[in-house]
């Protein structure tokens, strides 16, 4: 598995969790 693809997947994963946390925090407010 090439490094580029792996880092792209990591980035996507990070974005998804950030989005998830963002939604959770905005819903709690």
ABEGO torsion letter per residue (X at the ends): XBAAAAAAAAAAAAAAAAAAAAAAAAAAX
